[in-house]
């Protein structure tokens, strides 16, 4: 027997030993860094701001109010945020118990982000903030501002609460030749004093409100011109929802056109 033949089993054993003894690499979960500027105050408002006081956090909550979204979908509705900012903020919100992250075994990989109960409880806070914005900071769109009418629709769970109204209203932003990014319809369902919201066509709507982009902008601008919108179905319910969304219950200057 040659030397190479005698040593072969030993070589195999050594290779096996290295493969068994080598530690397996376990991926380390991403842990967001500690906040750079915590308030470090034993006060409930400071504790709350430690969680939601960062830029983009409340807007991410608002934009998940209609249901889970993928990373790229959040990028689409938050055009001012960089990829790295969004990734960092989502990681922080997951670590803080504000969001859940669900991975799907698909190609390409799919990850959905959704609100937890802790985050959903912020909707009345967002509603109060929107009312303050309408009262003290509102104007027609500025040239530098992105216009996503869905951002206003997604405030509905915070702006419409404790009401006896019931039913489903569908909002549709109709497209024109100039529209590059058509919007999905929104279905708002009022029941037991709360609103649930879906970014989808309503199966059974009590009222439908339609208008092109310019008509909706006019409806939510300070002049409150609803003349470009049309309502089919329960006009009273649709008007109630529109008033609450624009915080304009006592200062309406126009009315939508009702259609059969």
Helices and strands as residue ranges (DSSP letters): H 3-21, H 44-52, H 57-63, E 69-70, H 71-77, H 83-95, E 99-104, E 110-115, H 117-120, H 123-136, H 149-153, H 156-159, E 167-174, E 186-191, E 194-198, E 207-212, H 213-220, E 230-233, H 235-245, E 257-259
